[in-house]
Amino acid sequence: MKKIWILAVLTIFGVVALAQMMGGPDVRYATLMGSDGIKGTAIIATWPSGEHTVFVQVEGLKPSSGVYANHIHYNAAGDANCKAQNGDKILGLTNLMPDANGMAVAYTKVPASVKYPAGTTYVNVHSNNPNPVGASITCGDVAMK
């Protein structure tokens, strides 16, 4: 199962990298780091059409533990970051749902009518206990690559 998981993640990276080399999307990445071994990666591709494709993969979640909300956070000042947790505005992403091994992947397609936020942003995955959108459990500042 872990080999399939790794292959899927590498395929996503490969497709986005190839598309970028061929004059495709602008690509942003975030390395997600949290406590208790929860970590992951986010890839945000903004296509020439203005559409955005967002892939988030996380490992170390409690196996088969329900859905986890995750968002791109930003703020009006354009200085949102994980450390400060100051992104009071969000761009919602498809919920993550861990498998029996605690691994989850979510794909979100955002229409061109939604512009990517200006300034710095971060991807945040939230606890699902005791509230559906709880505290941050893993987070990563987004960087252009």
C-alpha positions in Angstrom: 0.0 0.0 0.0 2.8 2.4 0.9 4.4 1.8 -2.5 1.2 2.7 -4.3 0.9 5.9 -2.1 4.5 6.9 -3.0 3.9 6.2 -6.7 0.7 8.4 -6.7 2.5 11.3 -5.0 5.4 11.1 -7.4 3.1 10.9 -10.4 1.4 14.1 -9.2 4.7 15.9 -8.9 5.9 14.6 -12.3 2.7 15.7 -14.1 2.9 19.2 -12.6 6.6 19.5 -13.3 6.2 18.4 -16.9 3.4 20.8 -17.5 5.4 23.6 -16.0 8.4 22.9 -18.3 6.1 22.9 -21.3 4.9 26.5 -20.5 2.0 25.3 -18.3 1.0 26.5 -14.9 2.7 28.7 -12.3 3.4 26.2 -9.5 3.5 26.9 -5.7 4.5 24.3 -3.1 4.2 24.0 0.6 5.9 21.4 2.9 3.4 20.7 5.7 4.9 20.0 9.1 3.0 19.3 12.3 3.3 17.6 15.7 3.0 13.8 16.3 4.6 12.9 12.9 1.8 14.5 10.8 3.4 15.9 7.6 2.6 16.4 4.0 2.9 18.4 0.8 0.7 20.8 -1.1 1.0 21.7 -4.8 -0.9 24.6 -6.2 -0.9 25.0 -10.0 -2.3 28.2 -11.5 -3.0 27.5 -15.2 -2.8 30.1 -18.0 -6.7 30.0 -18.0 -6.7 31.3 -14.5 -7.9 28.0 -13.0 -6.1 26.5 -10.0 -5.5 22.9 -9.3 -4.6 22.0 -5.7 -3.3 18.7 -4.4 -2.8 18.1 -0.7 -1.3 14.9 0.7 -0.9 14.2 4.4 0.5 11.2 6.3 0.5 10.5 10.0 -3.2 11.1 10.6 -5.2 8.7 12.8 -6.2 5.9 10.5 -9.8 6.0 9.2 -10.6 8.9 11.5 -13.1 10.9 9.4 -12.6 14.1 7.4 -10.1 16.9 8.0 -10.7 20.4 6.8 -7.8 22.1 5.0 -7.5 25.6 3.5 -5.2 28.1 1.9 -5.1 30.9 4.5 -4.3 34.6 3.6 -5.0 38.0 5.0 -5.6 41.6 3.8 -2.0 42.7 4.8 -0.5 40.0 2.5 1.8 38.6 5.2 0.0 35.4 6.3 2.2 32.7 7.7 2.1 29.4 9.6 4.0 30.6 12.6 1.7 33.5 13.3 -1.5 31.7 12.2 -2.7 35.1 11.0 -4.5 34.1 7.8 -8.0 35.2 8.7 -9.3 34.7 5.2 -9.5 31.2 3.6 -9.8 29.5 0.3 -11.5 26.2 1.1 -10.1 22.9 -0.2 -11.6 19.5 -0.5 -11.6 17.6 2.8 -8.9 15.1 3.5 -10.0 11.6 4.6 -7.3 9.3 5.9 -7.2 5.6 4.9 -6.4 2.7 7.1 -2.7 3.7 7.2 -3.4 7.4 8.2 -2.6 8.7 4.7 -4.9 11.1 2.8 -4.9 12.9 -0.6 -7.3 15.6 -1.7 -7.7 17.3 -5.1 -9.4 20.6 -5.5 -10.2 22.5 -8.8 -10.7 26.2 -8.2 -12.4 28.2 -11.1 -10.6 31.1 -12.8 -13.2 33.5 -11.2 -11.4 32.9 -7.9 -8.1 34.8 -8.0 -5.1 33.4 -6.0 -4.6 35.7 -3.0 -1.9 38.3 -3.1 1.0 38.2 -0.7 2.1 35.3 1.3 -0.2 32.4 2.0 -0.1 29.0 3.9 -1.9 25.7 3.7 -3.3 24.6 7.0 -4.9 21.2 7.9 -7.2 21.3 10.9 -8.0 18.8 13.7 -11.4 17.3 13.4 -11.8 16.8 17.2 -13.6 18.1 19.2 -14.9 20.4 16.4 -15.1 19.7 12.7 -12.6 22.6 12.0 -10.3 22.5 15.0 -6.8 23.7 15.7 -4.0 23.5 13.2 -2.4 20.0 13.1 0.0 20.6 10.2 0.8 23.7 8.2 3.2 24.9 5.5 4.0 28.3 4.0 3.4 28.5 0.3 6.4 29.3 -1.9 6.6 29.8 -5.7 8.9 27.3 -7.4 
